[in-house]
Amino acid sequence: MLSNRLFIGAGVLIIAISSFFWLLGSLGSSSVDYNTEVKPILNKNCMGCHGGVKKAGDVSFLFEHEMVEPGKSGKIPVVRGDADASEMIRRILSDDPDEKMPKNGTPLKEEEIAILKKWINQGAKWETHWSYKKIEKPDVPSLNGFSNFFGLFDNADKKWATNEIDHFILDKLKDKGLNVSAEADRATLIRRVSLDLTGLPPTEKQVADFVNDKSENAYEKVVDRLLKSPAYGERWTSMWMDLARYADTKGYESDGGRTMWRYRDYVVKSFNQDKPFDQFTIEQLAGDLLQKDKDGFPLEENMIATGYHRNTMTNNEGGTDDEEFRTAAQIDRVNTTWEVWQGTTFACIQCHSHPYDPIPHEDYYKYMAFFNNTRDEDVWDEWPKMRFYKGEDSARVERVKSWIRQNKPEQLPQVTQFMKVMEPKINAHNFVKGDQSTVLLISYYGVKNNGNARISQVDLSEADNVVMNVSTKAQNAVLSLHLDKLDGPVISQINVPVRDSVIIAPVTKTPGKHDIFLSLKSSKNPEEWVRITWMAFQKALPGSDKPEYKSIVADYATVLTRQTESMPVIWEGKGDFARKTNVFVRGNWMVKGAEVKPDVPKLLAPMPKDAPKDRVGLAKWIVSRDNALTSRVIVNRFWEQLFGKGIVETLEDFGSQGAEPTHPELLDWLAVKFMEEDKWSIKKMLKTIVMSSTYRQSSKTDENKLEKDPYNVWISRGPRVRLSAEQVRDQALACSGLISDKMYGPGVMPPQPDKIWQSPYSGEKWVLSEGEDRYRRGVYTYWKRTAPYPSMVTFDAPSREFCQSRRILTNTPLQALVTLNDPVYLEAAEKLATKMQQRGKTPEQQLKEGYRMLTFQSIEQKNLNVLVKVYKQALDAYKKKPVEADSMLVYGKERTPELAALTISANVMLNLDNVITKE
């Protein structure tokens, strides 16, 4: 039997050697690869003048057809099959300074010229960039090779590999002359996977249970438990909040408060439910257009999901143009959608065609057309908002809906819609102001006695009533609505109430579209303003011939008047409220070019012919199997969170200027698996990654790996990554026993240094949260864009004014100042010191226990000696000046020099590199 194996092995070896020499002979005739060899040369040297921004001499290398068309000189830049006849090569080789290319640039190297000439002579084959090609599932590399006689024997690699990820990693490591690392010790491994999956360290009991569990699936049981933990959703929501540019304020100068926490809670719940990522995407981009409830209104969860694109900023500064900042919000939505789901620098296409990738300028505005009909208009009160009724108001809503069901059920969707989001309506900032009128508080129309205004082209065909939000201090003020002209027929007359309220008044039945003119008579208080917020022309509620009708109308008006809890949402404008979309010439929103219709770039797969050209169709296209980017981009995001670096390092740029993937086949394999096998389940994808032997490697290294793989690009060892801002704080609270597991609800205000907030206009203050809210996880911390929570910013959290794909982690002295001085860490240190006191009788024992509670490792003697020295110096100082111990210990009841010294030592430990780093 053994002789047969050896005979077969020898045969295989002969075939392999023959193949090797054949391969060597064929290398000289290899084809030039456009993407990896030619495109980088063009991008670096040519595209600046001959790309999407400029077409000097009418020559461009951005699109294939442009490359082979004659330029202004009449000569063809690239003549396929003939480099010597190609104007590009002639100009590159020219000695004439007026002709030589690159113009005023660094001449090309000889090897670069050789590549270009060889490419042209081979036919100048054009290729689509790798990331824009449809994802095909690659074959998993075999672990059979020379070392194990092509699978006849087992070897260390085959025994090491746990799943397919390891095959791809091993294949690359062999190519680079590297070996894998041993598995991390169990305490390190459970800390790593716990921080990665839940953002929290494990408990001491969890570590002990794992270390003592000798079963084969001990690690898998840990992973499954972590994926089921409610903390899992909170950890991954922290990541998603950067992508959603989530904040509790509006942004810009005044940066007033905004109620958006329900959106954050929606994300936490979605991750914990393991909502399929394609569904998660569609709900956020188009929740208002999805499934309706029994009243004909979209599901509340889906409406809350649309808060994703209402996280755009609103400018409340006086004198700003609302349309300009509405447009800015649309641009942000386009750019964010492309960065988050498509990993493409789409923003530059706003002003010109993409400089480096074949995406024309007009494609930007075709894409913007999907978003341009949303009803938000940069108004002060941020309509449209989803209203949440409670108590008697909720009962009023139900009475109105019940009435309509009984009298005219087909009208229920429109009435429900208006009570929930107050749309469609005409915002008063759209009024054309006339005499004695102005803008009040940024967005409201203000009018005095004898003042007037015009509302353009209102469809009155089905209007029985005008519904408006109006307020004044003037008595006996009367507002009249005229048809077509200021002295035209009066179609409605309204006695303005002396309080802020929604009123309903009848209008004369009038077919067609008309200009409506407003005029005000307020002779008793002529200098008092009447303020109008919005106006809507609606059908009357049904059942006007019944005795209860007036009370139902009163209920309707009352619920519209009430100040309720509400949050900004996306709502689609239809009919007269739909907008045309035009190309902005050179990106200037005030200079409109050709009108365009919604569509996606031709660079990627087209939308299905039967797909609606709205946000639902767009969202489904984004997560379709044919989309080349989405799954690659999303898998890469999660990989980066686990390993500290993506397979494509530039998470935000998968284009030709982005980083090349280190393991392209692995990326595609994961992307296809995510879509087809996992059915877009993030938990399944994460489990596959963390179960791999690649992930479980020790992060310890050696000289060979440091020389060949200093940044662990090829993953020859386990990840060693600094914790995120939220994790640093959450870990300190968790290890000290302070952390609260309370979930959901409005943002909280834990301790922070004084005078961080200097809020103009509003006078808002940081009101310290009470009770357990002080100790809630970082994801629940109130986020003000102009003054984010300072310790998190120091640890590289963004301000969230715009989407941020990745945090560039730093290690600065300021971070040490935070962990050594911030009140959160001082309280955690005191609490940790109290626990340390209970674990040991001597300072040495107490310090050993403190280190173990933070890292789950034994401390080295030399490090312990340093901590003991810190302790003794502090103890000596506090014994000499006991009053200073009192000022140090401000959170507990005990006031001893020993506890104060131990608190100083615990504070130092919280700042140690291996405490705020995931090993």
Secondary structure, 3 states (H helix, E strand, C coil): CHHHHHHHHHHHHHHHHHHHHHHHHHHHHCCCCHHHHHHHHHHHHCCCCECCCCEHHHCCCCCHHHHCCCCCCCCCCCCCCCHHHCHHHHHHHCCCCCCCCCCCCCCCCHHHHHHHHHHHHCCCCCCCCHHHCCCCCCCCCCCCCHHHCCCCCCCHHHHHCCCHHHHHHHHHHHHCCCCCCCECCHHHHHHHHHHHHHCCCCCHHHHHHHHHCCCCCHHHHHHHHHHHCHHHHHHHHHHHHHHCCCCCECCCCCCCECCCHHHHHHHHHHHHCCCCHHHHHHHHHHHHHCCECCCCCECHHHHHHHHHHHCCCCCCCCCCCHHHHHHHHHHHHHHHHHHHHHCCCCHHHHCCCCCCCCCCHHHHHHHHCCCCCECCCCCCCCCCEEEECCHHHHHHHHHHHHHHHHHCHHHHHHHHHHHHHCCCCEEHHHCEECCCEEEECCCEEEECCCCEEEEEEEECCCCCEEEEEEEECCCCCEEEEEECCCCCCEEEEEECCCCCEEEEEECCCCCCEEEEEEEEECCCCCCCCEEEEEEEEECCCCCCCCCCHHHHHHHHHHHHHCCCEEEECCCECCHHHCCCEEEEHHHCCCCEEEEECCCCCCCCCCCCCCCCCCHHHHHHHHCCCCCCCHHHHHHHHHHHHHHCCCCCCCCCCCCCCCCCCCCHHHHHHHHHHHHHHCCCCHHHHHHHHHHCHHHHECCCCCHHHHHHCCCCCCCCCCCCEECCHHHHHHHHHHHHCCCCCCCCCCCECCCCCCCCCCCCCCCCCCCCCCHHHHHCCHHHECCCCCCCCHHHHHCCCCCCCCCCCCCCCCCCHHHHHHHHHCHHHHHHHHHHHHHHHHHCCCHHHHHHHHHHHHHCCCCCHHHHHHHHHHHHHHHHHHHHCHHHHHHHCCCCCCCCHHHHHHHHHHHHHHCCCCCCEEC
